[in-house]
Amino acid sequence: MKKKLIATALTATVICSALVNASATDVIEQDGLVYAPDHSVFFIDVNKGYTWALQSIDYLANSGIINGKEHCVYDPGSDLTRADFITMLSRAYNMNNYASDDNFADVEDGKYYTTAVSAAKNLGIVIGDSDGNFHPEDPLSRQDAAVILKRTLERTGINFNTKALKSYKDASSISSYASDAVYELTHAKIVYGTDGNFNPIDPITRAEIASLLYRSLMLEENGLGEPVYVEKSNVTNLCVGDAFYANVKITNANEGQKFAGLYNCSKLYGQGEEFYAELGEAAPMNQQISFESGILYVNGEVMTVAEDMTSICLDPYSLLSNEPISTGTDYSKAAVSIQDGIVTAIYYAN
């Protein structure tokens, strides 16, 4: 589906660990190890209670669309401000070129969101109140998130089903200006309610907005030509050394199969935004590493080390160094990734 007429911004960012966006190549890893994280590799505070948002948050963090509030901290449960949502949308859909000197009365010059809000105003994505104010630092309500997101997607050429079924138990609480957006995005499986309610005036959280924005970037056409988000069970994020690959399609996955931990990788390949992998069995963390006088021993055997070898801690996922680290010191467990007889990465855990 041609879903982004406003070009999507997908530039790499380094937020917490040494992770970098992988460059486009044909074969990235073959017969080595890859890591499928069951926790965020960018933020330390989204791993308990927010597993439903991990894929979305890490994808958007890697793309530079979302940032943390501070180093390694995303603050997923806090309310999202109206300005922050516009800033995220501007990064995702590269809207800043539409900015001008025209802005809302309460949006000051020089703020981190000034340019993004001006662009959204000029595109008709956001509309001020009767006094010409946008209230940028107020919490964003769930219904306003739906309205703003729908307008943004429509500017990219997406047309939603205007006859979407109205089914929330609290439908009477949804403002008339937001009703169509709520139900059209619900039909497209971008937004959901809780226990049959949409809770339209509740503030939306930073974790919830990441899920909404992720789904909006993954829309496909269904058999009726309508945009819809379809969750894929064979898609996961993968790490190879200090490189991060988002939304990798596991070609040999069984229906509903989930991946977490280290795996033997027959092949990881792709370029751009399309990556594919064939994974083997889970890899045990049972190797003893000794690095003495520039020589690497794995279970007592001398090994050749690649010039760009990386030592990686699995939790939190981060680059330790570009040389081996002996087990038995800070880390008790390790697994070695070997390609063509050369050690390319060593993964460590406590």
ZADO-1210 file (C-alpha; in nm, 4 decimals, padded with zeros to 6 digits):
<atoms>
<atom x="00.0000" y="00.0000" z="00.0000" code="MET" pos="1"/>
<atom x="00.1300" y="00.3450" z="-00.0879" code="LYS" pos="2"/>
<atom x="00.0877" y="00.4836" z="00.2581" code="LYS" pos="3"/>
<atom x="00.3288" y="00.7765" z="00.2855" code="LYS" pos="4"/>
<atom x="00.3071" y="01.0576" z="00.0343" code="LEU" pos="5"/>
<atom x="00.4758" y="01.2764" z="00.2907" code="ILE" pos="6"/>
<atom x="00.8102" y="01.0952" z="00.3030" code="ALA" pos="7"/>
<atom x="00.8704" y="00.8933" z="00.6180" code="THR" pos="8"/>
<atom x="01.1750" y="00.9929" z="00.8204" code="ALA" pos="9"/>
<atom x="01.3724" y="00.6826" z="00.9115" code="LEU" pos="10"/>
<atom x="01.7126" y="00.8088" z="01.0174" code="THR" pos="11"/>
<atom x="01.9078" y="00.6144" z="01.2767" code="ALA" pos="12"/>
<atom x="01.9534" y="00.7295" z="01.6322" code="THR" pos="13"/>
<atom x="02.1625" y="00.6116" z="01.9234" code="VAL" pos="14"/>
<atom x="01.9557" y="00.6468" z="02.2392" code="ILE" pos="15"/>
<atom x="02.0787" y="00.4126" z="02.5087" code="CYS" pos="16"/>
<atom x="02.3298" y="00.1506" z="02.4084" code="SER" pos="17"/>
<atom x="02.5707" y="00.1484" z="02.1188" code="ALA" pos="18"/>
<atom x="02.3010" y="00.0260" z="01.8816" code="LEU" pos="19"/>
<atom x="02.3123" y="00.1671" z="01.5316" code="VAL" pos="20"/>
<atom x="02.0856" y="00.1313" z="01.2321" code="ASN" pos="21"/>
<atom x="02.2194" y="-00.1418" z="01.0086" code="ALA" pos="22"/>
<atom x="02.3443" y="-00.0557" z="00.6635" code="SER" pos="23"/>
<atom x="02.1838" y="-00.2044" z="00.3571" code="ALA" pos="24"/>
<atom x="02.3545" y="-00.5271" z="00.2468" code="THR" pos="25"/>
<atom x="02.2438" y="-00.8503" z="00.0856" code="ASP" pos="26"/>
<atom x="02.3681" y="-01.0994" z="00.3464" code="VAL" pos="27"/>
<atom x="02.4199" y="-00.9567" z="00.6943" code="ILE" pos="28"/>
<atom x="02.4758" y="-01.2657" z="00.9067" code="GLU" pos="29"/>
<atom x="02.5224" y="-01.6305" z="00.8116" code="GLN" pos="30"/>
<atom x="02.5818" y="-01.9231" z="01.0453" code="ASP" pos="31"/>
<atom x="02.6418" y="-01.6857" z="01.3362" code="GLY" pos="32"/>
<atom x="02.4267" y="-01.5788" z="01.6317" code="LEU" pos="33"/>
<atom x="02.1463" y="-01.3225" z="01.6473" code="VAL" pos="34"/>
<atom x="01.9577" y="-01.1924" z="01.9488" code="TYR" pos="35"/>
<atom x="01.5794" y="-01.1551" z="01.9626" code="ALA" pos="36"/>
<atom x="01.5171" y="-00.9227" z="02.2585" code="PRO" pos="37"/>
<atom x="01.2252" y="-00.9788" z="02.4940" code="ASP" pos="38"/>
<atom x="01.2897" y="-00.6354" z="02.6438" code="HIS" pos="39"/>
<atom x="01.3601" y="-00.2902" z="02.5079" code="SER" pos="40"/>
<atom x="01.7147" y="-00.2419" z="02.3873" code="VAL" pos="41"/>
<atom x="01.6766" y="00.1373" z="02.4017" code="PHE" pos="42"/>
<atom x="01.4976" y="00.2085" z="02.7321" code="PHE" pos="43"/>
<atom x="01.5254" y="00.0475" z="03.0744" code="ILE" pos="44"/>
<atom x="01.1785" y="00.1438" z="03.1970" code="ASP" pos="45"/>
<atom x="00.9472" y="-00.0232" z="02.9444" code="VAL" pos="46"/>
<atom x="01.0194" y="-00.3857" z="03.0267" code="ASN" pos="47"/>
<atom x="00.7735" y="-00.4368" z="03.3119" code="LYS" pos="48"/>
<atom x="00.4071" y="-00.3869" z="03.2342" code="GLY" pos="49"/>
<atom x="00.4619" y="-00.2646" z="02.8792" code="TYR" pos="50"/>
<atom x="00.5583" y="-00.5767" z="02.6853" code="THR" pos="51"/>
<atom x="00.2644" y="-00.5066" z="02.4517" code="TRP" pos="52"/>
<atom x="00.4418" y="-00.1884" z="02.3385" code="ALA" pos="53"/>
<atom x="00.8021" y="-00.3121" z="02.3100" code="LEU" pos="54"/>
<atom x="00.7996" y="-00.3783" z="01.9358" code="GLN" pos="55"/>
<atom x="00.6469" y="-00.0370" z="01.8681" code="SER" pos="56"/>
<atom x="00.8704" y="00.1590" z="02.1037" code="ILE" pos="57"/>
<atom x="01.1965" y="00.0062" z="01.9824" code="ASP" pos="58"/>
<atom x="01.0993" y="00.0377" z="01.6173" code="TYR" pos="59"/>
<atom x="01.0182" y="00.4068" z="01.6591" code="LEU" pos="60"/>
<atom x="01.3258" y="00.4720" z="01.8742" code="ALA" pos="61"/>
<atom x="01.5528" y="00.3114" z="01.6163" code="ASN" pos="62"/>
<atom x="01.3861" y="00.5238" z="01.3460" code="SER" pos="63"/>
<atom x="01.4430" y="00.8463" z="01.5379" code="GLY" pos="64"/>
<atom x="01.0691" y="00.9129" z="01.5677" code="ILE" pos="65"/>
<atom x="01.0536" y="00.8967" z="01.9480" code="ILE" pos="66"/>
<atom x="01.3066" y="00.9976" z="02.2105" code="ASN" pos="67"/>
<atom x="01.3371" y="00.9309" z="02.5790" code="GLY" pos="68"/>
<atom x="01.2847" y="01.1900" z="02.8469" code="LYS" pos="69"/>
<atom x="01.6389" y="01.1269" z="02.9640" code="GLU" pos="70"/>
<atom x="01.9160" y="00.8764" z="02.9007" code="HIS" pos="71"/>
<atom x="01.7604" y="00.5295" z="02.8580" code="CYS" pos="72"/>
<atom x="01.4282" y="00.6458" z="03.0103" code="VAL" pos="73"/>
<atom x="01.1099" y="00.6616" z="02.7996" code="TYR" pos="74"/>
<atom x="00.8539" y="00.7085" z="03.0808" code="ASP" pos="75"/>
<atom x="00.5888" y="00.4965" z="02.9031" code="PRO" pos="76"/>
<atom x="00.3091" y="00.5438" z="03.1559" code="GLY" pos="77"/>
<atom x="00.3142" y="00.9230" z="03.1667" code="SER" pos="78"/>
<atom x="00.0711" y="01.1431" z="02.9745" code="ASP" pos="79"/>
<atom x="00.1802" y="01.2598" z="02.6308" code="LEU" pos="80"/>
<atom x="00.1585" y="01.6312" z="02.5580" code="THR" pos="81"/>
<atom x="-00.0062" y="01.7711" z="02.2478" code="ARG" pos="82"/>
<atom x="00.3240" y="01.9212" z="02.1337" code="ALA" pos="83"/>
<atom x="00.5086" y="01.5918" z="02.1758" code="ASP" pos="84"/>
<atom x="00.2614" y="01.4104" z="01.9518" code="PHE" pos="85"/>
<atom x="00.2986" y="01.6693" z="01.6774" code="ILE" pos="86"/>
<atom x="00.6755" y="01.6437" z="01.7090" code="THR" pos="87"/>
<atom x="00.6576" y="01.2647" z="01.6677" code="MET" pos="88"/>
<atom x="00.4307" y="01.2975" z="01.3647" code="LEU" pos="89"/>
<atom x="00.6623" y="01.5534" z="01.2090" code="SER" pos="90"/>
<atom x="00.9563" y="01.3153" z="01.2412" code="ARG" pos="91"/>
<atom x="00.7558" y="01.0193" z="01.1107" code="ALA" pos="92"/>
<atom x="00.6137" y="01.2011" z="00.8092" code="TYR" pos="93"/>
<atom x="00.8861" y="01.4602" z="00.7464" code="ASN" pos="94"/>
<atom x="00.6468" y="01.7535" z="00.7829" code="MET" pos="95"/>
<atom x="00.8848" y="02.0316" z="00.8834" code="ASN" pos="96"/>
<atom x="00.9184" y="02.1534" z="00.5241" code="ASN" pos="97"/>
<atom x="00.5615" y="02.2815" z="00.5568" code="TYR" pos="98"/>
<atom x="00.6467" y="02.5146" z="00.8458" code="ALA" pos="99"/>
<atom x="00.6335" y="02.8935" z="00.8175" code="SER" pos="100"/>
<atom x="00.6256" y="03.1978" z="01.0441" code="ASP" pos="101"/>
<atom x="00.2534" y="03.1369" z="01.0963" code="ASP" pos="102"/>
<atom x="00.1789" y="02.9675" z="01.4268" code="ASN" pos="103"/>
<atom x="-00.0648" y="02.9565" z="01.7166" code="PHE" pos="104"/>
<atom x="-00.0778" y="03.2435" z="01.9647" code="ALA" pos="105"/>
<atom x="00.0524" y="03.0294" z="02.2515" code="ASP" pos="106"/>
<atom x="00.3347" y="02.8565" z="02.0632" code="VAL" pos="107"/>
<atom x="00.6532" y="03.0470" z="02.1381" code="GLU" pos="108"/>
<atom x="00.9467" y="03.0787" z="01.9015" code="ASP" pos="109"/>
<atom x="01.2467" y="02.8594" z="01.9766" code="GLY" pos="110"/>
<atom x="01.0654" y="02.5717" z="02.1441" code="LYS" pos="111"/>
<atom x="01.1562" y="02.2185" z="02.0367" code="TYR" pos="112"/>
<atom x="00.8062" y="02.1815" z="01.8935" code="TYR" pos="113"/>
<atom x="00.7656" y="02.5274" z="01.7296" code="THR" pos="114"/>
<atom x="00.8497" y="02.4200" z="01.3748" code="THR" pos="115"/>
<atom x="00.6506" y="02.0955" z="01.3934" code="ALA" pos="116"/>
<atom x="00.3361" y="02.2682" z="01.5223" code="VAL" pos="117"/>
<atom x="00.3598" y="02.5364" z="01.2521" code="SER" pos="118"/>
<atom x="00.3878" y="02.2668" z="00.9844" code="ALA" pos="119"/>
<atom x="00.0901" y="02.0769" z="01.1248" code="ALA" pos="120"/>
<atom x="-00.1125" y="02.3990" z="01.1358" code="LYS" pos="121"/>
<atom x="-00.0327" y="02.4797" z="00.7735" code="ASN" pos="122"/>
<atom x="-00.1272" y="02.1268" z="00.6677" code="LEU" pos="123"/>
<atom x="-00.4613" y="02.1537" z="00.8482" code="GLY" pos="124"/>
<atom x="-00.3710" y="01.8691" z="01.0815" code="ILE" pos="125"/>
<atom x="-00.4272" y="02.0765" z="01.3955" code="VAL" pos="126"/>
<atom x="-00.6723" y="02.3601" z="01.4560" code="ILE" pos="127"/>
<atom x="-00.6581" y="02.6057" z="01.7445" code="GLY" pos="128"/>
<atom x="-00.9338" y="02.7074" z="01.9805" code="ASP" pos="129"/>
<atom x="-01.1483" y="03.0200" z="01.9416" code="SER" pos="130"/>
<atom x="-00.8651" y="03.2318" z="02.0825" code="ASP" pos="131"/>
<atom x="-00.6092" y="03.0948" z="01.8385" code="GLY" pos="132"/>
<atom x="-00.4333" y="02.8800" z="02.0990" code="ASN" pos="133"/>
<atom x="-00.3029" y="02.5252" z="02.0602" code="PHE" pos="134"/>
<atom x="-00.2243" y="02.4461" z="02.4274" code="HIS" pos="135"/>
<atom x="00.0956" y="02.2620" z="02.3309" code="PRO" pos="136"/>
<atom x="00.1954" y="02.1420" z="02.6757" code="GLU" pos="137"/>
<atom x="-00.1465" y="02.0127" z="02.7814" code="ASP" pos="138"/>
<atom x="-00.2018" y="01.6348" z="02.7923" code="PRO" pos="139"/>
<atom x="-00.3319" y="01.4895" z="02.4663" code="LEU" pos="140"/>
<atom x="-00.6712" y="01.3194" z="02.4969" code="SER" pos="141"/>
<atom x="-00.7382" y="00.9849" z="02.3321" code="ARG" pos="142"/>
<atom x="-01.0038" y="01.1317" z="02.1036" code="GLN" pos="143"/>
<atom x="-00.7784" y="01.4207" z="01.9966" code="ASP" pos="144"/>
<atom x="-00.5006" y="01.1726" z="01.9203" code="ALA" pos="145"/>
<atom x="-00.7392" y="00.9924" z="01.6857" code="ALA" pos="146"/>
<atom x="-00.8442" y="01.3154" z="01.5143" code="VAL" pos="147"/>
<atom x="-00.4889" y="01.4402" z="01.4612" code="ILE" pos="148"/>
<atom x="-00.3600" y="01.1017" z="01.3451" code="LEU" pos="149"/>
<atom x="-00.6471" y="01.0571" z="01.0993" code="LYS" pos="150"/>
<atom x="-00.5864" y="01.4014" z="00.9460" code="ARG" pos="151"/>
<atom x="-00.2161" y="01.3245" z="00.9133" code="THR" pos="152"/>
<atom x="-00.2782" y="00.9936" z="00.7392" code="LEU" pos="153"/>
<atom x="-00.5321" y="01.1526" z="00.5067" code="GLU" pos="154"/>
<atom x="-00.2660" y="01.4028" z="00.3981" code="ARG" pos="155"/>
<atom x="-00.0579" y="01.1052" z="00.2821" code="THR" pos="156"/>
<atom x="-00.3383" y="00.9892" z="00.0538" code="GLY" pos="157"/>
<atom x="-00.4985" y="00.7261" z="00.2766" code="ILE" pos="158"/>
<atom x="-00.8781" y="00.7024" z="00.2681" code="ASN" pos="159"/>
<atom x="-01.0578" y="00.5364" z="00.5570" code="PHE" pos="160"/>
<atom x="-01.3902" y="00.3546" z="00.5708" code="ASN" pos="161"/>
<atom x="-01.6395" y="00.6318" z="00.6507" code="THR" pos="162"/>
<atom x="-01.9101" y="00.3771" z="00.7362" code="LYS" pos="163"/>
<atom x="-01.7144" y="00.2160" z="01.0178" code="ALA" pos="164"/>
<atom x="-01.9359" y="00.0485" z="01.2776" code="LEU" pos="165"/>
<atom x="-01.9908" y="00.2488" z="01.5962" code="LYS" pos="166"/>
<atom x="-01.9533" y="-00.0028" z="01.8766" code="SER" pos="167"/>
<atom x="-01.8062" y="00.1503" z="02.1946" code="TYR" pos="168"/>
<atom x="-02.0213" y="00.1390" z="02.5081" code="LYS" pos="169"/>
<atom x="-01.9265" y="00.4979" z="02.5904" code="ASP" pos="170"/>
<atom x="-02.0026" y="00.6288" z="02.2405" code="ALA" pos="171"/>
<atom x="-02.2096" y="00.9124" z="02.3873" code="SER" pos="172"/>
<atom x="-01.8952" y="01.0442" z="02.5585" code="SER" pos="173"/>
<atom x="-01.7052" y="01.0822" z="02.2321" code="ILE" pos="174"/>
<atom x="-01.7205" y="01.4417" z="02.1055" code="SER" pos="175"/>
<atom x="-01.8988" y="01.4906" z="01.7736" code="SER" pos="176"/>
<atom x="-01.5847" y="01.6321" z="01.6080" code="TYR" pos="177"/>
<atom x="-01.3914" y="01.3158" z="01.7003" code="ALA" pos="178"/>
<atom x="-01.6496" y="01.0436" z="01.6421" code="SER" pos="179"/>
<atom x="-01.5647" y="00.9676" z="01.2786" code="ASP" pos="180"/>
<atom x="-01.1907" y="00.9582" z="01.3469" code="ALA" pos="181"/>
<atom x="-01.2317" y="00.7233" z="01.6452" code="VAL" pos="182"/>
<atom x="-01.4436" y="00.4727" z="01.4563" code="TYR" pos="183"/>
<atom x="-01.2531" y="00.4887" z="01.1299" code="GLU" pos="184"/>
<atom x="-00.9218" y="00.4267" z="01.3057" code="LEU" pos="185"/>
<atom x="-01.0849" y="00.1521" z="01.5120" code="THR" pos="186"/>
<atom x="-01.2029" y="-00.0130" z="01.1904" code="HIS" pos="187"/>
<atom x="-00.8463" y="00.0106" z="01.0586" code="ALA" pos="188"/>
<atom x="-00.7225" y="-00.1564" z="01.3822" code="LYS" pos="189"/>
<atom x="-00.5055" y="00.1433" z="01.4723" code="ILE" pos="190"/>
<atom x="-00.6874" y="00.2283" z="01.7947" code="VAL" pos="191"/>
<atom x="-00.8586" y="00.0058" z="02.0499" code="TYR" pos="192"/>
<atom x="-01.0709" y="00.0502" z="02.3572" code="GLY" pos="193"/>
<atom x="-01.0632" y="-00.1127" z="02.6995" code="THR" pos="194"/>
<atom x="-01.3457" y="-00.3362" z="02.8211" code="ASP" pos="195"/>
<atom x="-01.5663" y="-00.2074" z="02.5406" code="GLY" pos="196"/>
<atom x="-01.5035" y="00.1592" z="02.6206" code="ASN" pos="197"/>
<atom x="-01.2888" y="00.4083" z="02.4320" code="PHE" pos="198"/>
<atom x="-01.2429" y="00.6535" z="02.7214" code="ASN" pos="199"/>
<atom x="-01.2207" y="00.9504" z="02.4832" code="PRO" pos="200"/>
<atom x="-01.1248" y="01.2276" z="02.7223" code="ILE" pos="201"/>
<atom x="-00.8610" y="01.0313" z="02.9131" code="ASP" pos="202"/>
<atom x="-00.5025" y="01.1408" z="02.8477" code="PRO" pos="203"/>
<atom x="-00.3140" y="00.9073" z="02.6165" code="ILE" pos="204"/>
<atom x="00.0138" y="00.7676" z="02.7465" code="THR" pos="205"/>
<atom x="00.3531" y="00.7645" z="02.5796" code="ARG" pos="206"/>
<atom x="00.3353" y="00.3849" z="02.5444" code="ALA" pos="207"/>
<atom x="-00.0111" y="00.3977" z="02.3882" code="GLU" pos="208"/>
<atom x="00.0898" y="00.6622" z="02.1354" code="ILE" pos="209"/>
<atom x="00.3888" y="00.4546" z="02.0286" code="ALA" pos="210"/>
<atom x="00.1559" y="00.1647" z="01.9466" code="SER" pos="211"/>
<atom x="-00.0838" y="00.3887" z="01.7543" code="LEU" pos="212"/>
<atom x="00.1926" y="00.5489" z="01.5536" code="LEU" pos="213"/>
<atom x="00.3595" y="00.2146" z="01.4804" code="TYR" pos="214"/>
<atom x="00.0339" y="00.0676" z="01.3508" code="ARG" pos="215"/>
<atom x="-00.0292" y="00.3719" z="01.1339" code="SER" pos="216"/>
<atom x="00.3115" y="00.3228" z="00.9690" code="LEU" pos="217"/>
<atom x="00.2371" y="-00.0458" z="00.9011" code="MET" pos="218"/>
<atom x="-00.0997" y="-00.0125" z="00.7272" code="LEU" pos="219"/>
<atom x="-00.1806" y="-00.2447" z="00.4389" code="GLU" pos="220"/>
<atom x="-00.4774" y="-00.2752" z="00.2060" code="GLU" pos="221"/>
<atom x="-00.7303" y="-00.5447" z="00.2853" code="ASN" pos="222"/>
<atom x="-00.9362" y="-00.7245" z="00.0210" code="GLY" pos="223"/>
<atom x="-01.1743" y="-00.4281" z="00.0010" code="LEU" pos="224"/>
<atom x="-00.9018" y="-00.1727" z="-00.0659" code="GLY" pos="225"/>
<atom x="-00.9252" y="-00.0346" z="00.2885" code="GLU" pos="226"/>
<atom x="-00.6239" y="00.0477" z="00.5075" code="PRO" pos="227"/>
<atom x="-00.5798" y="-00.1913" z="00.7986" code="VAL" pos="228"/>
<atom x="-00.3098" y="-00.2902" z="01.0444" code="TYR" pos="229"/>
<atom x="-00.2445" y="-00.6645" z="01.0547" code="VAL" pos="230"/>
<atom x="-00.0233" y="-00.7995" z="01.3299" code="GLU" pos="231"/>
<atom x="00.2264" y="-01.0550" z="01.1987" code="LYS" pos="232"/>
<atom x="00.3399" y="-01.3340" z="01.4260" code="SER" pos="233"/>
<atom x="00.6569" y="-01.4063" z="01.2261" code="ASN" pos="234"/>
<atom x="00.8016" y="-01.0539" z="01.2598" code="VAL" pos="235"/>
<atom x="01.0455" y="-00.9580" z="01.5330" code="THR" pos="236"/>
<atom x="01.3319" y="-00.7217" z="01.6086" code="ASN" pos="237"/>
<atom x="01.6812" y="-00.8717" z="01.5891" code="LEU" pos="238"/>
<atom x="02.0231" y="-00.7570" z="01.7086" code="CYS" pos="239"/>
<atom x="02.3519" y="-00.8597" z="01.5497" code="VAL" pos="240"/>
<atom x="02.6427" y="-00.7307" z="01.7538" code="GLY" pos="241"/>
<atom x="02.5745" y="-00.3619" z="01.8027" code="ASP" pos="242"/>
<atom x="02.3412" y="-00.3350" z="01.5017" code="ALA" pos="243"/>
<atom x="01.9615" y="-00.3311" z="01.5348" code="PHE" pos="244"/>
<atom x="01.7230" y="-00.4647" z="01.2695" code="TYR" pos="245"/>
<atom x="01.3537" y="-00.3809" z="01.3057" code="ALA" pos="246"/>
<atom x="01.0610" y="-00.5910" z="01.1882" code="ASN" pos="247"/>
<atom x="01.2647" y="-00.8823" z="01.0568" code="VAL" pos="248"/>
<atom x="01.0483" y="-01.1489" z="00.8927" code="LYS" pos="249"/>
<atom x="01.1400" y="-01.4982" z="01.0136" code="ILE" pos="250"/>
<atom x="01.0938" y="-01.7133" z="00.7047" code="THR" pos="251"/>
<atom x="01.0823" y="-02.0505" z="00.8829" code="ASN" pos="252"/>
<atom x="00.8600" y="-01.9489" z="01.1761" code="ALA" pos="253"/>
<atom x="00.5561" y="-02.1510" z="01.2745" code="ASN" pos="254"/>
<atom x="00.2208" y="-01.9752" z="01.3109" code="GLU" pos="255"/>
<atom x="00.2161" y="-01.7831" z="01.6382" code="GLY" pos="256"/>
<atom x="00.5785" y="-01.8648" z="01.7212" code="GLN" pos="257"/>
<atom x="00.7530" y="-01.6117" z="01.9435" code="LYS" pos="258"/>
<atom x="01.1246" y="-01.5496" z="01.9619" code="PHE" pos="259"/>
<atom x="01.3283" y="-01.4392" z="02.2630" code="ALA" pos="260"/>
<atom x="01.6976" y="-01.4858" z="02.3332" code="GLY" pos="261"/>
<atom x="02.0004" y="-01.5962" z="02.1323" code="LEU" pos="262"/>
<atom x="01.9514" y="-01.8064" z="01.8195" code="TYR" pos="263"/>
<atom x="02.1683" y="-01.9746" z="01.5655" code="ASN" pos="264"/>
<atom x="02.1067" y="-01.7909" z="01.2412" code="CYS" pos="265"/>
<atom x="02.1260" y="-01.9726" z="00.9097" code="SER" pos="266"/>
<atom x="02.0917" y="-01.6439" z="00.7243" code="LYS" pos="267"/>
<atom x="01.9907" y="-01.2819" z="00.7826" code="LEU" pos="268"/>
<atom x="01.9542" y="-01.0757" z="00.4680" code="TYR" pos="269"/>
<atom x="01.7818" y="-00.7732" z="00.3202" code="GLY" pos="270"/>
<atom x="01.8160" y="-00.4006" z="00.2714" code="GLN" pos="271"/>
<atom x="01.6282" y="-00.0760" z="00.3314" code="GLY" pos="272"/>
<atom x="01.3277" y="-00.1598" z="00.5481" code="GLU" pos="273"/>
<atom x="01.2948" y="-00.5223" z="00.4335" code="GLU" pos="274"/>
<atom x="01.4876" y="-00.7834" z="00.6307" code="PHE" pos="275"/>
<atom x="01.4462" y="-01.1609" z="00.6447" code="TYR" pos="276"/>
<atom x="01.6006" y="-01.4329" z="00.8597" code="ALA" pos="277"/>
<atom x="01.6037" y="-01.8091" z="00.8875" code="GLU" pos="278"/>
<atom x="01.6659" y="-01.9057" z="01.2475" code="LEU" pos="279"/>
<atom x="01.7844" y="-02.2339" z="01.3929" code="GLY" pos="280"/>
<atom x="01.7790" y="-02.3589" z="01.7500" code="GLU" pos="281"/>
<atom x="01.8197" y="-02.1387" z="02.0555" code="ALA" pos="282"/>
<atom x="02.1879" y="-02.0912" z="02.1401" code="ALA" pos="283"/>
<atom x="02.2992" y="-02.1854" z="02.4939" code="PRO" pos="284"/>
<atom x="02.5082" y="-01.9408" z="02.6979" code="MET" pos="285"/>
<atom x="02.7588" y="-02.2008" z="02.8164" code="ASN" pos="286"/>
<atom x="03.0989" y="-02.1029" z="02.6797" code="GLN" pos="287"/>
<atom x="03.3955" y="-01.9987" z="02.8901" code="GLN" pos="288"/>
<atom x="03.5924" y="-01.7049" z="02.7549" code="ILE" pos="289"/>
<atom x="03.9521" y="-01.6210" z="02.8376" code="SER" pos="290"/>
<atom x="04.1366" y="-01.3303" z="02.6807" code="PHE" pos="291"/>
<atom x="04.5032" y="-01.3155" z="02.7697" code="GLU" pos="292"/>
<atom x="04.7861" y="-01.1228" z="02.5999" code="SER" pos="293"/>
<atom x="04.5749" y="-01.0646" z="02.2901" code="GLY" pos="294"/>
<atom x="04.4766" y="-01.4300" z="02.2531" code="ILE" pos="295"/>
<atom x="04.1140" y="-01.5465" z="02.2781" code="LEU" pos="296"/>
<atom x="04.0390" y="-01.8876" z="02.4275" code="TYR" pos="297"/>
<atom x="03.6868" y="-02.0339" z="02.3962" code="VAL" pos="298"/>
<atom x="03.6467" y="-02.3403" z="02.6187" code="ASN" pos="299"/>
<atom x="04.0265" y="-02.3668" z="02.6121" code="GLY" pos="300"/>
<atom x="04.0589" y="-02.3493" z="02.2315" code="GLU" pos="301"/>
<atom x="04.2473" y="-02.0643" z="02.0635" code="VAL" pos="302"/>
<atom x="04.0192" y="-01.8667" z="01.8288" code="MET" pos="303"/>
<atom x="04.0745" y="-01.6048" z="01.5583" code="THR" pos="304"/>
<atom x="03.9067" y="-01.2720" z="01.6298" code="VAL" pos="305"/>
<atom x="03.7602" y="-01.0408" z="01.3644" code="ALA" pos="306"/>
<atom x="03.8976" y="-00.6862" z="01.3540" code="GLU" pos="307"/>
<atom x="03.5501" y="-00.5444" z="01.4186" code="ASP" pos="308"/>
<atom x="03.4513" y="-00.8004" z="01.6841" code="MET" pos="309"/>
<atom x="03.2121" y="-00.6693" z="01.9501" code="THR" pos="310"/>
<atom x="03.1454" y="-00.7721" z="02.3087" code="SER" pos="311"/>
<atom x="02.7762" y="-00.7341" z="02.3933" code="ILE" pos="312"/>
<atom x="02.5813" y="-00.7425" z="02.7188" code="CYS" pos="313"/>
<atom x="02.2342" y="-00.8866" z="02.6664" code="LEU" pos="314"/>
<atom x="02.0474" y="-00.7111" z="02.9485" code="ASP" pos="315"/>
<atom x="02.0543" y="-00.4193" z="02.9230" code="PRO" pos="316"/>
<atom x="02.1599" y="-00.4636" z="02.5626" code="TYR" pos="317"/>
<atom x="02.4744" y="-00.2601" z="02.5143" code="SER" pos="318"/>
<atom x="02.8183" y="-00.2573" z="02.3594" code="LEU" pos="319"/>
<atom x="03.0818" y="-00.3478" z="02.6189" code="LEU" pos="320"/>
<atom x="03.3961" y="-00.3139" z="02.4094" code="SER" pos="321"/>
<atom x="03.5606" y="-00.4070" z="02.0816" code="ASN" pos="322"/>
<atom x="03.7707" y="-00.6787" z="02.2387" code="GLU" pos="323"/>
<atom x="03.6839" y="-00.9993" z="02.4265" code="PRO" pos="324"/>
<atom x="03.6136" y="-00.9984" z="02.8004" code="ILE" pos="325"/>
<atom x="03.6967" y="-01.3019" z="03.0121" code="SER" pos="326"/>
<atom x="03.4063" y="-01.4756" z="03.1843" code="THR" pos="327"/>
<atom x="03.4211" y="-01.5187" z="03.5590" code="GLY" pos="328"/>
<atom x="03.4693" y="-01.1470" z="03.6193" code="THR" pos="329"/>
<atom x="03.1696" y="-00.9201" z="03.5509" code="ASP" pos="330"/>
<atom x="02.9885" y="-01.1829" z="03.3424" code="TYR" pos="331"/>
<atom x="02.9488" y="-01.5526" z="03.4146" code="SER" pos="332"/>
<atom x="02.7899" y="-01.6703" z="03.0871" code="LYS" pos="333"/>
<atom x="02.8821" y="-01.6180" z="02.7244" code="ALA" pos="334"/>
<atom x="02.8132" y="-01.7376" z="02.3700" code="ALA" pos="335"/>
<atom x="03.0396" y="-01.6841" z="02.0704" code="VAL" pos="336"/>
<atom x="02.9189" y="-01.5949" z="01.7218" code="SER" pos="337"/>
<atom x="03.1458" y="-01.7488" z="01.4589" code="ILE" pos="338"/>
<atom x="03.1416" y="-01.6924" z="01.0847" code="GLN" pos="339"/>
<atom x="03.3902" y="-01.8710" z="00.8567" code="ASP" pos="340"/>
<atom x="03.5888" y="-01.9772" z="01.1617" code="GLY" pos="341"/>
<atom x="03.6298" y="-01.6193" z="01.2919" code="ILE" pos="342"/>
<atom x="03.4713" y="-01.4811" z="01.6103" code="VAL" pos="343"/>
<atom x="03.2600" y="-01.1800" z="01.5111" code="THR" pos="344"/>
<atom x="03.0750" y="-01.1168" z="01.8389" code="ALA" pos="345"/>
<atom x="03.0590" y="-01.2448" z="02.1960" code="ILE" pos="346"/>
<atom x="02.7323" y="-01.2161" z="02.3898" code="TYR" pos="347"/>
<atom x="02.7526" y="-01.1973" z="02.7700" code="TYR" pos="348"/>
<atom x="02.5042" y="-01.2391" z="03.0544" code="ALA" pos="349"/>
<atom x="02.5180" y="-01.2688" z="03.4314" code="ASN" pos="350"/>
</atoms>
